[in-house]
């Protein structure tokens, strides 16, 4: 944490240079922090002054400071971690919009470490699953994917037991469901639906986000030789993820 005696004089001086007095105070706070990040004064992953420090240094209300930090979080410039503080956001992880890729490969391609935590892996009645899976019982997994130590995806997946009969026997801390399923039932067709949503309390707990954080939700169905193999819901914190794709001739 930056000592308050250091930040008070520096931030107060910089704040008065962050825009004319006619600009709303919350926007001037946003300008101040954004310029500090762009200039390299605060680097990626670095902890920023706390909300209390900003209130004290700038002489503004907590409501004003909170609005500025909340909007910067939604814009992806900073990350607020409950109980830890506010940090400059790392570059967002990216996933392909027009193809199905292994999240572990994408993370490693950017020089980071991928790991998973399996919340559960079980067989259950197909009550909540897509009826096109065509089974009375399905395999169901809930897995959190991490980039280094930051959770970036909650994967909720239903699997057709006939297409992948040994799914429950796999160690998904060593391989991803995508990698295993593509090995036993090679992907021949995929379907995406993308939505912006707010996470449930349990999803926020697993992804370590606050209740205001918007999330990117991808509903993905994959087929192999005409058989629907799996239906997955992939939830990403909006501040940590983006979709990217291209089309047309290169």
C-alpha positions as CSV (number, residue, x, y, z in Angstrom):
1,X,0.0,0.0,0.0
2,X,1.3,3.5,-0.9
3,X,1.8,5.5,2.3
4,X,-1.0,8.1,2.7
5,X,1.6,10.9,3.5
6,X,3.1,10.3,0.0
7,X,0.0,10.1,-2.0
8,X,-1.8,13.1,-0.5
9,X,0.4,15.8,-1.8
10,X,1.1,14.1,-5.1
11,X,-2.5,13.3,-5.9
12,X,-3.8,16.6,-4.8
13,X,-1.5,18.4,-7.2
14,X,-2.2,16.1,-10.1
15,X,-6.0,16.2,-9.5
16,X,-6.0,20.0,-10.0
17,X,-4.3,19.4,-13.4
18,X,-6.7,16.6,-14.5
19,X,-9.3,18.9,-16.1
20,X,-11.1,22.3,-15.7
21,X,-13.3,22.8,-12.7
22,X,-16.3,22.5,-15.0
23,X,-15.6,18.8,-15.5
24,X,-17.4,16.7,-12.9
25,X,-15.2,15.6,-10.0
26,X,-15.7,11.9,-10.6
27,X,-14.5,12.3,-14.3
28,X,-11.4,14.3,-13.1
29,X,-10.6,11.4,-10.8
30,X,-11.0,9.0,-13.7
31,X,-8.7,11.2,-15.8
32,X,-6.1,11.3,-13.0
33,X,-6.0,7.5,-12.7
34,X,-6.1,6.8,-16.4
35,X,-3.2,9.3,-17.1
36,X,-1.2,7.6,-14.3
37,X,-1.6,4.3,-16.0
38,X,-0.9,5.5,-19.5
39,X,2.2,7.3,-18.4
40,X,3.5,4.3,-16.5
41,X,3.3,5.9,-13.1
42,X,1.2,2.9,-12.2
43,X,2.1,-0.3,-14.0
44,X,0.1,-3.4,-14.8
45,X,-0.8,-5.3,-11.7
46,X,0.3,-2.5,-9.4
47,X,-1.9,-1.6,-6.4
48,X,-3.4,1.8,-6.5
49,X,-4.1,4.1,-3.6
50,X,-7.1,2.9,-1.6
51,X,-10.6,4.5,-1.7
52,X,-9.9,6.0,1.8
53,X,-6.5,7.5,0.6
54,X,-8.2,9.1,-2.4
55,X,-11.0,10.6,-0.3
56,X,-8.4,12.0,2.1
57,X,-6.0,13.2,-0.6
58,X,-8.5,14.8,-2.9
59,X,-11.0,16.1,-0.4
60,X,-13.9,14.5,-2.3
61,X,-16.8,12.4,-1.0
62,X,-16.6,8.6,-0.9
63,X,-19.6,8.5,-3.4
64,X,-17.6,10.5,-5.9
65,X,-14.5,8.3,-5.6
66,X,-16.5,5.1,-5.7
67,X,-18.2,6.2,-8.9
68,X,-14.9,6.9,-10.5
69,X,-13.4,3.5,-9.5
70,X,-16.6,1.7,-10.4
71,X,-16.6,3.1,-14.0
72,X,-12.9,2.5,-14.4
73,X,-13.5,-1.1,-13.4
74,X,-16.3,-1.5,-15.9
75,X,-14.1,0.0,-18.6
76,X,-11.4,-2.6,-17.8
77,X,-8.6,-0.2,-16.7
78,X,-8.5,-1.4,-13.1
79,X,-9.6,-4.4,-11.1
80,X,-11.1,-4.3,-7.6
81,X,-10.4,-7.4,-5.4
82,X,-12.5,-7.8,-2.3
83,X,-10.3,-7.6,0.8
84,X,-7.1,-6.8,-1.2
85,X,-7.6,-3.5,-2.9
86,X,-7.6,-1.8,-6.3
87,X,-5.0,-2.8,-9.0
88,X,-4.1,-1.7,-12.5
89,X,-5.7,-4.4,-14.8
90,X,-3.5,-6.8,-16.7
91,X,-4.2,-7.2,-20.4
92,X,-7.4,-9.1,-20.9
93,X,-7.3,-12.7,-21.8
94,X,-8.8,-13.3,-25.3
95,X,-10.8,-16.1,-26.8
96,X,-11.8,-16.7,-30.4
97,X,-15.2,-15.6,-31.5
98,X,-15.3,-17.6,-34.7
99,X,-13.6,-20.8,-33.6
100,X,-13.5,-23.1,-30.6
101,X,-10.1,-23.2,-28.9
102,X,-8.6,-24.6,-25.7
103,X,-8.4,-21.9,-23.0
104,X,-5.2,-23.5,-21.6
105,X,-3.5,-23.0,-24.9
106,X,-4.6,-19.4,-25.2
107,X,-3.3,-18.6,-21.7
108,X,0.0,-20.3,-22.3
109,X,0.4,-18.6,-25.6
110,X,0.4,-15.2,-23.7
111,X,3.2,-16.5,-21.4
112,X,1.0,-17.2,-18.4
113,X,0.2,-20.3,-16.3
114,X,-3.1,-22.1,-16.6
115,X,-4.6,-24.1,-13.8
116,X,-8.1,-25.3,-12.8
117,X,-10.1,-25.9,-9.7
118,X,-12.9,-28.6,-10.1
119,X,-15.9,-27.5,-8.1
120,X,-17.7,-30.7,-9.0
121,X,-17.7,-33.6,-11.5
122,X,-20.7,-35.9,-11.4
123,X,-23.5,-37.8,-13.1
124,X,-27.0,-36.5,-12.6
125,X,-30.5,-36.5,-14.2
126,X,-30.8,-34.5,-17.4
127,X,-33.5,-32.3,-16.0
128,X,-31.5,-29.0,-16.4
129,X,-29.5,-30.1,-19.5
130,X,-30.2,-29.5,-23.2
131,X,-32.8,-32.1,-24.3
132,X,-30.9,-32.5,-27.6
133,X,-28.2,-34.3,-25.6
134,X,-30.7,-37.2,-25.9
135,X,-30.0,-38.9,-22.5
136,X,-31.9,-39.4,-19.3
137,X,-28.7,-38.9,-17.3
138,X,-25.8,-36.7,-18.2
139,X,-22.3,-35.9,-16.9
140,X,-22.0,-32.4,-15.3
141,X,-18.8,-30.5,-14.5
142,X,-18.3,-27.1,-12.9
143,X,-14.7,-25.9,-13.3
144,X,-12.9,-22.6,-12.6
145,X,-10.1,-21.7,-15.0
146,X,-7.2,-19.5,-13.7
147,X,-4.7,-17.4,-15.5
148,X,-1.8,-17.4,-13.0
149,X,-3.8,-16.9,-9.8
150,X,-6.7,-14.9,-11.3
151,X,-9.9,-16.7,-12.1
152,X,-11.0,-15.8,-15.7
153,X,-13.6,-18.4,-16.6
154,X,-16.3,-20.4,-14.9
155,X,-17.1,-23.4,-17.1
156,X,-20.4,-25.1,-16.5
157,X,-20.6,-28.1,-18.9
158,X,-23.1,-30.9,-19.6
159,X,-21.8,-33.9,-21.5
160,X,-23.5,-36.7,-23.5
161,X,-22.4,-39.9,-21.7
162,X,-22.6,-41.9,-25.0
163,X,-20.1,-39.6,-26.7
164,X,-17.6,-39.5,-23.8
165,X,-18.3,-42.5,-21.5
166,X,-15.1,-42.0,-19.4
167,X,-15.6,-38.3,-18.7
168,X,-16.1,-38.7,-15.0
169,X,-12.8,-40.6,-14.7
170,X,-10.6,-37.8,-16.1
171,X,-8.4,-35.5,-14.0
172,X,-9.4,-32.0,-15.2
173,X,-6.6,-30.4,-13.2
174,X,-4.3,-32.0,-15.8
175,X,-6.3,-31.5,-18.9
176,X,-9.2,-29.4,-19.9
177,X,-12.6,-30.8,-20.8
178,X,-12.3,-29.3,-24.3
179,X,-9.0,-31.1,-24.9
180,X,-10.4,-34.4,-23.7
181,X,-13.7,-34.2,-25.6
182,X,-11.9,-33.1,-28.8
183,X,-9.7,-36.2,-28.5
184,X,-12.5,-38.7,-28.0
185,X,-15.2,-37.0,-30.1
186,X,-13.5,-34.7,-32.5
187,X,-15.4,-31.4,-33.1
188,X,-17.2,-31.2,-36.4
189,X,-19.6,-28.3,-35.6
190,X,-19.9,-25.6,-33.0
191,X,-22.5,-23.0,-32.0
192,X,-22.0,-19.8,-29.9
193,X,-24.4,-17.5,-28.3
194,X,-22.9,-14.5,-26.5
195,X,-24.6,-12.3,-23.8
196,X,-23.7,-9.7,-21.3
197,X,-24.9,-10.6,-17.8
198,X,-24.5,-10.1,-14.1
199,X,-23.2,-13.1,-12.2
200,X,-25.1,-14.8,-9.4
201,X,-23.7,-14.6,-5.8
202,X,-22.2,-18.1,-6.1
203,X,-20.6,-17.3,-9.5
204,X,-19.2,-14.0,-8.0
205,X,-17.7,-16.0,-5.2
206,X,-16.0,-18.5,-7.5
207,X,-14.7,-15.7,-9.9
208,X,-13.8,-13.3,-7.1
209,X,-15.8,-10.4,-8.5
210,X,-18.0,-7.8,-7.0
211,X,-21.7,-7.5,-7.6
212,X,-21.4,-4.6,-10.1
213,X,-19.0,-6.4,-12.4
214,X,-20.5,-7.2,-15.8
215,X,-19.7,-10.6,-17.2
216,X,-19.4,-12.0,-20.7
217,X,-21.4,-15.2,-21.1
218,X,-20.8,-17.7,-23.9
219,X,-23.3,-20.5,-24.4
220,X,-21.5,-23.1,-26.5
221,X,-22.8,-26.3,-28.1
222,X,-20.5,-28.7,-29.9
223,X,-21.2,-31.7,-32.1
224,X,-19.2,-34.6,-33.4
225,X,-20.4,-36.4,-36.6
226,X,-24.0,-35.2,-36.0
227,X,-24.1,-36.0,-32.3
228,X,-24.4,-33.2,-29.7
229,X,-21.5,-33.9,-27.4
230,X,-21.6,-31.1,-24.9
231,X,-23.4,-27.9,-23.9
232,X,-21.2,-25.5,-22.0
233,X,-21.9,-22.1,-20.3
234,X,-18.6,-20.1,-20.1
235,X,-18.7,-17.1,-17.8
236,X,-16.0,-14.5,-17.9
237,X,-15.5,-11.3,-15.7
238,X,-15.8,-8.5,-18.2
239,X,-12.7,-6.7,-16.9
240,X,-10.5,-9.7,-17.5
241,X,-11.7,-11.0,-20.9
242,X,-12.5,-10.1,-24.5
243,X,-13.6,-11.9,-27.6
244,X,-11.8,-11.5,-30.9
245,X,-12.2,-12.8,-34.4
246,X,-11.6,-12.1,-38.0
247,X,-13.3,-12.9,-41.3
248,X,-12.7,-12.5,-45.0
249,X,-9.5,-12.9,-47.0
250,X,-6.2,-12.3,-45.3
